[in-house]
Amino acid sequence: MQRRGFIVLLTATVIVVAAAIVVLAAGDRTASPAPSGERALPGLAAKLGDLAWVGLSRGPTKIDFAAVNGSWAVVEKGNYPAAQAKMRQLLLGLADLTLVEPKTERPELFARLDLDDPANGKATDLKLNDRIGQTVAELVVGKRRADRFGTGNDAVYLRKPGIDRAWLARGSLEVGGEIVDWLDRRILDIPAARIASIKVTGDDGAMLTLGRAQPAERFAVAEAPPDTKFKPAALAEPAGALAALDLADVKPAADQPMPDSGVATASFATFDGLTVDLRLVSRENGDWIAITASGQDAAEAEAKAINAKVGGWSYAVTPDRAKLLRTRLADLVEPPKGS
């Protein structure tokens, strides 16, 4: 009886082992795509230099990035330069993602981790292609889990398309925002201290000229009416219009041309020979400007660099900057007492 029981047990063991070998050979489609501790996208770090296109999609938001002359550009904005540091952070972050802990295998629970269908939910689909159009990597990215203790252990939930397994991965990954958030938003940065004179002409032809002889002096209004009292702070404000000037939107100039009439202008001259001329027009979708620059002596190279960057583009600017570019005499005058 003992011999017979041993044979039965041995036979059962052989059957179990054989079944396990068959499963391993065939592969389990619901199994985890990789063990904990491995990179979420193995080998990506070595292929970053070969990337030519990155696609980001989340619901109605779709952003395509193309490698143009060694830099990333946003296709939907006429190949306008992307925020290079942000793109670099994204790609290095993807290459560095490390799987930490397997999560649910139930697709109906993916939404809890923002890993549902990227076309209709909160998940973000990221696809990376090389120069010949082949997909190098693809990942669905969900909720971020910030490190509460500041030790650098940020994490994110993710899954690979077609595999019913969510993972928690160690790493920092920023994939949110709209198209404008991925653009190189800085247009110009000319500090107010450099500005010597400003000439503003409204779309109705009204003119205003401000000037000063030295950077430490206050601006004065040319041909101001006698005994006019000005607000000192208001006199200084227009000079800051070009400092840290960021775009709110951008289009190729051919798609957003300046009209022949109804255009306001503003011209800024610096103490060192740079002149920046702006044309400004209001449209239904905001205030748009076109920029040209010229320079003398040391400022000539700066002017060429500005024109190389802004030439061929129309920029939408924020209402506060548009207001400065449309400064009128009445904006600078002290109101009568008792008013």
C-alpha positions, 0 to 999 in steps of 0.5 A: 500500500505504501508503494502504491501511494508513492507511485500515485504521488509521483505521478501527480507530481510529474503531471503538475510539473509537465503542466507548468512547463507547458504554461511557461512555454506557451506564455501567460498573456495576463502575466506581468510584463517584467519583474519588479526592479527592472526598467519599465522600458528596458534599453530605451536609454541607449536609443534616446539619440535615435528618436525622431518623433514623440506622440502624447495623447490624452482625450482631446489633447494630442501633441506631436513632437518632431526632431528638427535640426537636433531640437524638438519642435511641436508639429501642431504649432507649425514646428515651433520650438518645444520647451527643450528642458521639459522634453529632455526631462520627459525622455530621461524620466521615461528611460529611468522608470523602474518597476516597483510593485505590480498592481491590478490585472483587472481592466475595470479597475484601471480608471482608479489609477488613471490608467483607463483608455487614453482616448476617453479617460485620464490616462496619457498614451506616450509613443516614441518612434525612431528615424525610420518610423518604427515604434521604439517604446509605448507606455500608458501613464496614469496617476503620479504619487509624490514622495511626501518625505522629499527623499526623491522617491516619486512614483507613477502608475503605468501599464503597457498597451495590450497587457492587463497589468498595472504597475507602480514605477519609481521615477518622476514623469510630467506628462500633463498640460496643454500644447502651450505648456510644451512650447518654448514660451519665452519670446523676449527678455529685455529688462526695463533698465535697458530701455531708453525710449518708447513710442506707442501709436494706437490703432486710432493714430494716437501717439505717446512718446516716453524717454529718459537720458540715463537708466537711473532717471524717470521716464518723461512724456514728450510734449506733455501738456503744461502742468500735467501731473503723472503717476510715477509708477505708471510712467515706469510700467511700459518699459517692462513690457518686453521683460520676460515676455512669454507667449500665450499662443503662437502661429506661423505668420502666414496663418495669422497675418497682420492686417493693413489697418487697425494695427497698433505699434510700439517701438522700444529703443535701448541705451546700447543701440537695440530697437524692437518694433511690435505690431499689435492687433486684437482678434477674437482669440486674443491680442497678437503681435509681430516683432522685428528688431534692428541694432547698431554696433554691439546690438547688431548681433542681438537684433539678428538673433531676435529676428532669427527667432521671431521671424515668420511667427505671430504671437498671442500675448497676455492681456496685461502685456497687451495693455502695456503695449497700448499705453495711452496718455490718460493711463499715466495722468493723475486723476483730478482730486476728488474724482 
